[in-house]
Amino acid sequence: MDWACCQFQLDKIPKGCKESLRQQLTQVQRTTGITPSELKTEQPPEGLDYLFHYYREIRGTEPLTFIEIQNWSQLTRRNVSAWEVSVIRALDINFWAIQNAD
């Protein structure tokens, strides 16, 4: 979950800015040729990265509901288990906590 929270922090748009932290740091990298340490993140836990990608597909503008996850699962024909739904929900809780933090 630490890796995902780091990604969510990078995707957050700081107050008073128009671009996410990731976009800002990527521009610094392009301009200077040096990769900022914040962009040198760990890899997702082996074997669980697909859940992060699932979450990115499902995520909307509001916290997820079980119904939304179920509908996404049916539409995409991805049968997710109960523990996978729990991980997706945990990702969503962390995402919104980071987005709503000052």
N, CA, C and O of each residue as an XYZ file, in Angstrom:
408
protein
N       0.823     -1.191      0.000
C       0.000      0.000      0.000
C       0.872      1.262      0.000
O       0.455      2.306     -0.501
N       2.076      1.164      0.560
C       2.970      2.328      0.591
C       3.285      2.810     -0.822
O       3.293      4.012     -1.090
N       3.545      1.864     -1.721
C       3.850      2.232     -3.097
C       2.679      2.991     -3.721
O       2.875      4.016     -4.373
N       1.479      2.491     -3.520
C       0.292      3.134     -4.096
C       0.105      4.528     -3.511
O      -0.222      5.466     -4.238
N       0.308      4.674     -2.209
C       0.156      5.992     -1.582
C       1.170      6.977     -2.147
O       0.856      8.153     -2.326
N       2.360      6.518     -2.424
C       3.377      7.357     -3.048
C       2.907      7.807     -4.429
O       3.084      8.969     -4.795
N       2.316      6.906     -5.190
C       1.786      7.250     -6.512
C       0.653      8.264     -6.392
O       0.567      9.200     -7.187
N      -0.213      8.080     -5.403
C      -1.323      9.005     -5.195
C      -0.809     10.394     -4.826
O      -1.366     11.400     -5.266
N       0.251     10.453     -4.020
C       0.855     11.747     -3.662
C       1.381     12.445     -4.910
O       1.201     13.651     -5.075
N       2.025     11.691     -5.782
C       2.556     12.274     -7.012
C       1.445     12.775     -7.936
O       1.641     13.739     -8.677
N       0.295     12.132     -7.894
C      -0.822     12.507     -8.768
C      -1.667     13.653     -8.212
O      -2.521     14.199     -8.911
N      -1.425     14.008     -6.964
C      -2.207     15.076     -6.335
C      -1.798     16.430     -6.904
O      -0.618     16.688     -7.143
N      -2.781     17.280     -7.115
C      -2.524     18.642     -7.567
C      -2.462     19.530     -6.327
O      -3.472     19.725     -5.651
N      -1.273     20.070     -6.026
C      -1.146     20.918     -4.831
C      -2.026     22.172     -4.938
O      -2.323     22.651     -6.032
N      -2.430     22.686     -3.775
C      -3.245     23.907     -3.750
C      -2.520     25.025     -4.482
O      -1.314     25.220     -4.324
N      -3.277     25.746     -5.281
C      -2.721     26.869     -6.007
C      -1.983     26.496     -7.281
O      -1.446     27.367     -7.964
N      -1.952     25.218     -7.605
C      -1.250     24.752     -8.807
C      -2.262     24.221     -9.826
O      -3.405     23.908     -9.492
N      -1.814     24.131    -11.050
C      -2.662     23.607    -12.113
C      -2.240     22.212    -12.549
O      -2.964     21.538    -13.282
N      -1.057     21.778    -12.092
C      -0.539     20.471    -12.490
C      -0.237     19.641    -11.256
O       0.007     20.165    -10.169
N      -0.260     18.337    -11.455
C       0.071     17.432    -10.356
C       1.557     17.533    -10.028
O       2.354     18.041    -10.817
N       1.902     17.044     -8.861
C       3.302     17.016     -8.462
C       4.112     16.207     -9.466
O       5.234     16.587     -9.801
N       3.561     15.097     -9.949
C       4.250     14.275    -10.946
C       4.545     15.087    -12.211
O       5.650     15.024    -12.749
N       3.552     15.849    -12.682
C       3.751     16.663    -13.880
C       4.832     17.714    -13.658
O       5.660     17.959    -14.536
N       4.822     18.332    -12.482
C       5.830     19.337    -12.166
C       7.230     18.728    -12.127
O       8.176     19.285    -12.685
N       7.348     17.581    -11.462
C       8.655     16.933    -11.342
C       9.146     16.393    -12.690
O      10.346     16.393    -12.963
N       8.226     15.942    -13.518
C       8.600     15.466    -14.850
C       9.143     16.624    -15.684
O      10.076     16.452    -16.469
N       8.554     17.796    -15.508
C       9.055     18.979    -16.219
C      10.454     19.351    -15.733
O      11.309     19.733    -16.532
N      10.687     19.240    -14.430
C      12.022     19.485    -13.880
C      13.016     18.509    -14.498
O      14.128     18.888    -14.867
N      12.602     17.249    -14.606
C      13.462     16.222    -15.203
C      13.789     16.562    -16.655
O      14.942     16.455    -17.072
N      12.787     16.969    -17.421
C      13.016     17.328    -18.826
C      13.955     18.529    -18.950
O      14.826     18.566    -19.820
N      13.764     19.501    -18.072
C      14.535     20.735    -18.148
C      15.987     20.542    -17.717
O      16.909     21.050    -18.355
N      16.176     19.800    -16.622
C      17.520     19.664    -16.052
C      18.247     18.401    -16.481
O      19.473     18.323    -16.402
N      17.482     17.408    -16.937
C      18.093     16.120    -17.267
C      18.350     15.263    -16.042
O      18.921     14.177    -16.145
N      17.928     15.751    -14.882
C      18.121     15.022    -13.619
C      16.756     14.567    -13.113
O      15.810     15.352    -13.043
N      16.673     13.289    -12.763
C      15.419     12.746    -12.239
C      15.298     13.080    -10.759
O      16.130     12.644     -9.964
N      14.268     13.853    -10.369
C      14.065     14.136     -8.950
C      13.848     12.841     -8.158
O      13.257     11.885     -8.660
N      14.325     12.827     -6.937
C      14.239     11.611     -6.120
C      12.797     11.158     -5.923
O      12.540      9.962     -5.781
N      11.853     12.101     -5.912
C      10.442     11.736     -5.732
C       9.921     10.859     -6.861
O       8.974     10.096     -6.670
N      10.532     10.965     -8.029
C      10.091     10.139     -9.166
C      10.750      8.762     -9.173
O      10.356      7.887     -9.944
N      11.735      8.574     -8.329
C      12.427      7.283     -8.250
C      11.735      6.421     -7.196
O      12.274      6.174     -6.118
N      10.552      5.981     -7.529
C       9.761      5.198     -6.579
C      10.021      3.715     -6.763
O      10.503      3.259     -7.800
N       9.683      2.988     -5.720
C       9.803      1.530     -5.774
C       8.802      0.976     -6.780
O       7.894      1.672     -7.233
N       8.991     -0.272     -7.109
C       8.037     -0.968     -7.966
C       6.884     -1.469     -7.096
O       7.055     -1.674     -5.894
N       5.717     -1.665     -7.698
C       4.599     -2.203     -6.912
C       4.929     -3.616     -6.447
O       5.748     -4.298     -7.063
N       4.296     -4.057     -5.367
C       4.534     -5.421     -4.906
C       4.294     -6.424     -6.021
O       3.279     -6.370     -6.717
N       5.226     -7.327     -6.180
C       5.137     -8.311     -7.258
C       3.844     -9.104     -7.160
O       3.478     -9.596     -6.093
N       3.175     -9.216     -8.269
C       1.948     -9.992     -8.323
C       0.698     -9.220     -7.940
O      -0.412     -9.731     -8.092
N       0.860     -7.988     -7.440
C      -0.306     -7.204     -7.045
C      -0.486     -5.944     -7.888
O      -1.457     -5.209     -7.709
N       0.436     -5.698     -8.796
C       0.354     -4.488     -9.607
C      -0.915     -4.439    -10.448
O      -1.403     -3.353    -10.764
N      -1.454     -5.590    -10.811
C      -2.673     -5.608    -11.616
C      -3.843     -4.985    -10.861
O      -4.729     -4.387    -11.471
N      -3.848     -5.124     -9.522
C      -4.933     -4.533     -8.736
C      -4.870     -3.010     -8.776
O      -5.901     -2.338     -8.785
N      -3.657     -2.474     -8.800
C      -3.503     -1.029     -8.925
C      -4.035     -0.567    -10.282
O      -4.683      0.476    -10.372
N      -3.768     -1.330    -11.325
C      -4.282     -0.992    -12.653
C      -5.803     -1.120    -12.705
O      -6.482     -0.299    -13.321
N      -6.327     -2.148    -12.058
C      -7.787     -2.271    -11.972
C      -8.354     -1.023    -11.301
O      -9.319     -0.427    -11.781
N      -7.741     -0.641    -10.189
C      -8.235      0.525     -9.460
C      -8.214      1.769    -10.342
O      -9.161      2.555    -10.334
N      -7.150      1.945    -11.093
C      -7.058      3.114    -11.979
C      -8.179      3.096    -13.020
O      -8.681      4.151    -13.407
N      -8.572      1.913    -13.471
C      -9.675      1.806    -14.438
C     -11.011      2.190    -13.815
O     -11.838      2.840    -14.454
N     -11.214      1.788    -12.577
C     -12.512      1.962    -11.925
C     -12.683      3.358    -11.334
O     -13.785      3.907    -11.345
N     -11.611      3.923    -10.826
C     -11.688      5.167    -10.054
C     -12.420      6.264    -10.805
O     -12.215      6.476    -12.000
N     -13.267      6.946    -10.078
C     -14.013      8.059    -10.660
C     -13.793      9.321     -9.856
O     -12.723      9.537     -9.286
N     -14.810     10.143     -9.821
C     -14.707     11.425     -9.126
C     -15.249     11.380     -7.704
O     -15.244     12.386     -6.994
N     -15.709     10.223     -7.300
C     -16.232     10.009     -5.950
C     -15.693      8.681     -5.430
O     -15.267      7.837     -6.218
N     -15.707      8.486     -4.110
C     -15.280      7.190     -3.574
C     -16.093      6.039     -4.185
O     -17.282      6.179     -4.472
N     -15.427      4.918     -4.369
C     -16.062      3.748     -4.985
C     -17.095      3.098     -4.081
O     -16.991      3.128     -2.854
N     -18.085      2.515     -4.717
C     -19.053      1.684     -4.007
C     -18.869      0.239     -4.467
O     -18.250     -0.025     -5.498
N     -19.408     -0.674     -3.697
C     -19.340     -2.080     -4.094
C     -20.091     -2.305     -5.409
O     -19.678     -3.123     -6.231
N     -21.169     -1.593     -5.599
C     -21.954     -1.724     -6.831
C     -21.113     -1.316     -8.036
O     -21.147     -1.989     -9.066
N     -20.358     -0.221     -7.921
C     -19.516      0.212     -9.032
C     -18.455     -0.837     -9.361
O     -18.177     -1.110    -10.529
N     -17.874     -1.413     -8.327
C     -16.867     -2.457     -8.553
C     -17.523     -3.668     -9.213
O     -16.963     -4.247    -10.144
N     -18.689     -4.046     -8.741
C     -19.403     -5.182     -9.330
C     -19.749     -4.915    -10.790
O     -19.550     -5.777    -11.646
N     -20.266     -3.724    -11.076
C     -20.618     -3.377    -12.464
C     -19.387     -3.388    -13.358
O     -19.434     -3.913    -14.471
N     -18.277     -2.810    -12.878
C     -17.030     -2.807    -13.644
C     -16.585     -4.248    -13.908
O     -16.173     -4.589    -15.017
N     -16.675     -5.084    -12.873
C     -16.268     -6.483    -13.000
C     -17.095     -7.201    -14.068
O     -16.549     -7.949    -14.879
N     -18.385     -6.977    -14.070
C     -19.256     -7.620    -15.053
C     -19.005     -7.082    -16.462
O     -18.936     -7.853    -17.419
N     -18.870     -5.774    -16.588
C     -18.666     -5.165    -17.909
C     -17.339     -5.570    -18.540
O     -17.249     -5.748    -19.755
N     -16.316     -5.712    -17.714
C     -14.993     -6.046    -18.240
C     -14.717     -7.541    -18.220
O     -13.675     -8.003    -18.684
N     -15.671     -8.288    -17.673
C     -15.548     -9.740    -17.546
C     -14.309    -10.151    -16.743
O     -13.625    -11.124    -17.057
N     -14.059     -9.371    -15.706
C     -12.977     -9.694    -14.771
C     -13.617    -10.166    -13.484
O     -14.287     -9.399    -12.792
N     -13.412    -11.413    -13.173
C     -13.960    -11.962    -11.949
C     -12.983    -11.692    -10.813
O     -11.929    -12.320    -10.724
N     -13.341    -10.762     -9.957
C     -12.469    -10.424     -8.837
C     -12.969    -11.115     -7.576
O     -14.171    -11.211     -7.329
N     -12.023    -11.586     -6.796
C     -12.366    -12.269     -5.557
C     -12.623    -11.255     -4.451
O     -12.374    -10.060     -4.614
N     -13.124    -11.749     -3.328
C     -13.430    -10.864     -2.200
C     -12.179    -10.146     -1.700
O     -12.242     -8.961     -1.375
N     -11.043    -10.843     -1.635
C      -9.828    -10.188     -1.130
C      -9.336     -9.129     -2.123
O      -8.771     -8.115     -1.713
N      -9.548     -9.358     -3.434
C      -9.155     -8.362     -4.431
C     -10.032     -7.109     -4.313
O      -9.542     -5.988     -4.451
N     -11.317     -7.304     -4.060
C     -12.215     -6.169     -3.842
C     -11.765     -5.403     -2.600
O     -11.795     -4.173     -2.587
N     -11.354     -6.113     -1.568
C     -10.868     -5.457     -0.343
C      -9.640     -4.593     -0.622
O      -9.519     -3.490     -0.090
N      -8.737     -5.092     -1.453
C      -7.541     -4.324     -1.804
C      -7.935     -3.102     -2.624
O      -7.419     -2.010     -2.386
N      -8.830     -3.267     -3.576
C      -9.282     -2.141     -4.395
C      -9.943     -1.080     -3.512
O      -9.709      0.115     -3.694
N     -10.753     -1.511     -2.572
C     -11.401     -0.564     -1.649
C     -10.363      0.135     -0.767
O     -10.482      1.332     -0.507
N      -9.351     -0.599     -0.308
C      -8.293      0.010      0.506
C      -7.522      1.049     -0.311
O      -7.175      2.112      0.205
N      -7.257      0.747     -1.570
C      -6.609      1.725     -2.446
C      -7.463      2.985     -2.557
O      -6.945      4.101     -2.501
N      -8.755      2.803     -2.714
C      -9.663      3.939     -2.863
C      -9.692      4.788     -1.593
O      -9.672      6.016     -1.665
N      -9.739      4.146     -0.453
C      -9.747      4.872      0.827
C      -8.475      5.698      0.955
O      -8.526      6.862      1.353
N      -7.339      5.107      0.621
C      -6.076      5.829      0.695
C      -6.017      6.964     -0.321
O      -5.533      8.052     -0.009
N      -6.504      6.718     -1.529
C      -6.511      7.759     -2.557
C      -7.279      8.983     -2.069
O      -6.779     10.106     -2.152
N      -8.480      8.772     -1.566
C      -9.318      9.905     -1.147
C      -8.758     10.578      0.095
O      -8.894     11.791      0.251
N      -8.138      9.819      0.974
C      -7.514     10.435      2.152
C      -6.396     11.387      1.720
O      -6.262     12.479      2.273
N      -5.606     10.979      0.746
C      -4.523     11.825      0.243
C      -5.068     13.022     -0.527
O      -4.570     14.137     -0.372
N      -6.071     12.806     -1.344
C      -6.631     13.909     -2.124
C      -7.283     14.964     -1.240
O      -7.256     16.150     -1.569
N      -7.863     14.545     -0.128
C      -8.577     15.475      0.743
C      -7.700     16.078      1.840
O      -8.148     16.948      2.588
N      -6.465     15.620      1.935
C      -5.551     16.176      2.942
C      -5.052     17.535      2.467
O      -4.871     17.752      1.269
N      -4.832     18.434      3.396
C      -4.320     19.774      3.016
C      -2.871     19.756      2.721
O      -2.295     20.792      2.390
